[in-house]
Amino acid sequence: MLADEINRKLTETDHGTGCGSLMRLYWQPVALTDELAGNRPVVPVRIFGEDLVLFRNGDGEIGLIDRHCPHRQVDLCYGRLEGSGLRCPFHGWLFAPDGTCLDQPGELPANNRVRHFGQASYPCVERNGMIFAYLGPGDPPPLPAVDCLQAPDSHVFAFKGFLECNYLQAVEVGIDPAHASFLHRYLQDEDTDDSYGRQFRSGTGDDDIPVTWIMRNFPAPTIDVKRTDFGLQIEARRHLDDARDHVRVTNLLFPNAIVIPMSQTMAITQWHVPVDDRNCYWYAHFTSYDAPVDKARMREQRMDLYQLPDYRPRLGRFNSWGYDPAEQESETYTGMGMDINVHDQWAVESPGAITNRAKEHLAGTDVAISRYRAMLLRTMEIASDPARHDELPIYRADQGRALGPEWHDSVMRAGCPREDWLAGYQQSRDGAGW
């Protein structure tokens, strides 16, 4: 059970809140590159309860500024896109990507000069199909040196999806290793050769045991959580027999991202970004460690569930997440189809927009969730003191080269030490060809 006051600290992310101020000290995804494709690269962005407009000017520069014109507060999402910036249709004021007003054509020459009106503007970087923004004070830190941001664009696929819930619910599903044996349980196994682009459907390396079979038959993992420089590393070990363990490693990339295995050759780095306190987006980079990603296939698979322009799912509370009791009897544990994104969506949306944690009762398998909440609360105190910002968790490359966070999903010999599965990750990383 969690006191209401603590729940509010963990879930409120608007301007001036402890959690919102903390998250603004890290780069956050704000859009996919695909959203700025087409003849008019202008899209609305709502993040941490703040309304912004994202645009690419004629010189290719990306701007993220206040959505409302500082003159008379009209919506700049309807602005005229020009070579140097975005022009307000109301009185013609022209704004550069950094928020500077370059032109006020309706004013007399004495008043028409370049100036900044305190318009909110945030630096952006574009990497592997995703646009990141730094919304905090001062100079931004380096982007985290994780593999998905180091790999070439050919080996990374970017996507996103909307969730009608607070960000914390989404993160906590990602760091809960036990739920996969139930929420994502398939009552029959499929050919693991047909698992491309689908999580929990592949085999386990040389053994090629279906992950679905392992999750179904070994539902109670031993969970070990370690504190790291970048956040938390969560090892879930399922003892198959005297000779073999299944080891799955999930990483919490503080403050609101996870790195998880998708298959033997692909990892997912997924950020859970608050839109406001009652909604969030997940942004994901799917990174391949062997061949280039089949982006067309990956996108086609995901567009079965999501719809443009805002990447909202076609299933949700409004149609009971597609629940089918007949399917629940014979095919899946949830009765909500074969896409695990729907399963997760139900798990995070059905408690309500903000879970009432005063009524929950955490168990032993929730150890990572308890550690994460404590880490958030402790780090909010650090974030409130600029002199202590060098104490914040952050992922740093090892001698300038990205080496993690390490992920793993494989059958190992029983009792294998951490160094064994870590060597397997490093072998995949070293053999990636990039």
Number of C-alpha atoms within 10 A of each C-alpha: 11 14 11 12 9 13 18 17 16 21 22 23 26 18 13 10 16 22 25 25 20 23 23 20 20 23 21 23 24 22 23 20 16 13 19 17 11 8 7 14 17 25 20 20 19 16 22 23 18 14 17 22 22 29 24 23 20 14 10 10 16 24 26 27 26 24 25 18 25 17 11 9 11 15 18 25 22 17 22 15 21 16 12 17 26 30 24 22 15 15 14 16 21 24 28 24 22 19 24 19 23 19 18 20 14 11 13 9 9 6 11 15 14 13 13 15 12 10 17 19 22 22 18 23 15 15 19 20 16 22 21 19 21 24 23 18 11 9 9 17 12 11 18 18 19 20 26 26 19 19 19 16 16 14 23 27 23 25 21 21 20 19 26 23 25 28 29 23 23 26 23 20 17 21 25 18 24 19 19 19 22 14 18 26 26 24 16 11 16 15 10 17 10 10 15 16 20 16 19 24 23 24 24 19 15 9 10 13 16 18 24 23 19 20 22 19 13 15 16 17 19 15 21 14 17 12 14 16 15 19 22 24 23 22 23 22 23 22 21 16 10 9 11 15 19 25 25 21 25 24 27 27 24 22 25 23 23 24 28 25 23 24 24 21 17 22 25 24 24 25 26 27 26 29 25 22 22 18 20 26 28 20 23 25 23 23 28 27 23 16 12 15 19 15 16 9 12 17 15 11 15 19 15 11 16 19 13 9 8 14 17 17 20 15 17 18 12 8 9 12 20 16 17 14 14 10 15 16 12 12 18 21 20 22 20 24 20 15 15 18 17 22 20 20 23 23 16 24 22 17 13 14 18 22 18 14 16 13 10 10 9 13 8 9 18 18 16 23 19 14 14 22 16 12 17 20 16 11 20 20 13 17 21 14 9 11 9 12 14 10 12 19 18 20 21 19 15 10 7 8 12 19 19 21 27 22 26 23 27 23 27 21 17 17 14 14 10 10 9 11 21 16 12 17 22 15 12 17 20 12 11 16 11 12
